[in-house]
Amino acid sequence: MSKKKKHCRESFVTMTEMVLPNDTNTLNNLMGGRLMHWMDIVSAIAAQRHSNRIVVTASVDNISFSKAIQLGNVVTLNAFVTRAFNSSMEVYIEVTAEDVPSGRKIETNKAFFTFVAVDQMGKPIDVPEIEPETAEEQELYEGALRRRQLRLVLGKRMKPEDANELKSIFKL
């Protein structure tokens, strides 16, 4: 019996927050930990929408803070599942900050989070596969296996020689 398939758009989530004084550091910029908290929430909702299950955060890829998000900015986080494996799902998040009075928007962050769907006892449970529809979704879907293998190798849960998708990158 084949697994049920879902589209990326079915897991799409948009979350909007305003940066308030309690969210900022001494430079009046959004604290990194607050942004990571928001990213975890939006990506968990996307994973739950895809799996229709309780989900737990399994890993977070690199998050770089290249552009400051300032006090009063409106932050928009968009997330969707890019690929599903057995019980795990990779979720892609894009973050933009908007200075509403000036109308200026900047892309501030992108990241991949991995979630695992679990049953009521906390045991991993199978999730539907992803069927990409757009060129962007297809590109993210194809790269997801390489990113997954890299995460597993870095976490010492896979031997580098077993990471077939990475062999061309590392000449293994």
N, C-alpha and C positions, 0 to 999 in steps of 0.2 A: 504494500500500500504506500503510495507516495505522500509526502508531507504536503500540507496546505501551503499555498503561496500567497503572499501579500505584496503590495506595492509600497515603495518608500513613502509616497504621499499619505498613506493611511496612518503613518506614525508621526507625521509632521506636527510640530508644536512651536508656537510663538509665545514667548513670555516677555513682558515689558515691565521694567522697574525704573523708578526715578532715584537718582543718587541723592540721598539726604545727608545731613551733617553726621549722623551716627554711622554712616557707611564709609566715611572718609578717614584718611590718615592726616598727619599734621600739615601736609601740603595741599589739603582739600582735594585730593584725588581718591578715587574709589580704592578701597583696600583689596589686595589680591585675593585674600581669603573669602571676602564677601562675594567677589565675582566667581570664584571656584564653587562656592555654595550654590549660587544661582545656576551655574552650568550643570552642576550635579542634579539639581531639581528638574531643569528642563529636559535633560537627557534621560533621566529616570522616567519621566512622563512619556517620552517618545518610546522607550523600551517597553513600558507597560502597555501602551496602545498597540504596539506590534504583537506582543506575546499574550495579551489579556491575562497576565499573571503578575504576581508580586515579583519585583526584581531587586537585585542587590548590585552595588557597584563592585566590579571586579578589578578594573584598572583604569588609570587616567594617563593618557599620553602627555607629552610635553606641552606645557602652556607657557608661552612667552608673553611678556608684558611690554610690547614695543611702543604702544601709544597710551598715554594716560587718559583715563575717563574722569572727568571733572565733576565737582559738586554741581548739582542742578541738571546734569545731562540725563537724557532719557536713554536707557540701555535696552536694546532689543536683542533677545537671544532666540535663534532659530535652530531647531534640532530635528533630525530624522534618522531612522535606522538605515545604514548603508548595506549591511549584510548580516545574515543570521547563520550561525553554525548549528551545533546540536542544541545546546541550552543557552549559548552566549550570543550576544548581539553587539555589533559595533555601531555606535551612535556618533554622528558628525554634528558639531555645534559651530555656528558662526555667531559672532557678537559684534554689534555695531553700537556706537554711541552717537547721540544726536544732541546738538545744541539747538534747542527749539527756537529761541529768539532769532538766531542767525540763519537757521535752516541748514546748517552744516552737519553732515553725517560722515563718520569715519568708521572703517572696519578696524576693530581693535584686536580681536582674537579669533582663532580657529583651533579646534581640538577634536580628538577622538576619545570617547569614553567607551568602556566595555562593561556590559551588564550581563548578569546571569539570571534567568528566570527560575524561580523556585516554587515548590509546592508548599502546602500548609505546614509541612514538617521541616522546611528549609532545604530540601533535597532538590538538586537541579532537575529541570523538566524540559522536554523538547519544545522548541518554538517553531513557528512557520518559517519557511524559506522566504527570501526576498526576490522579487522579480523586478529588476530595474526597467524604467520606461524612457528616461531621457539620457542624453549623452553624458551629462554630469553624473547622474546616478550610476550609469554603466562604468564610468571611469573610477568612481569611488568604490563600487562593488568589486571591480577587478583588482584594485590595490589593497582591498581589505585582507585578503589571504596573506599577502606579504607582510602587512602591518601586524597581523595576528601572529605569524611565525616569528617576527622580530620580537614582539612582546614576550612570547613563550621562551625564546632563546635567552633574552635579557633576564627573565625571571627564573632562569635555570630549570624550566619545565619541559624544555625540548633541547636536544643536542643540536649544535650547529650543523652537523653533517646530515641530520634528518630534515632540515628546513629547505626542502626542494625549491620553493619559490624564491629563496634568498641566494641560492648558489650562483646565479648569474651576477648578482650585485657584489658578492664577496669572493667570487672565484673559488668556491669551496670544492 
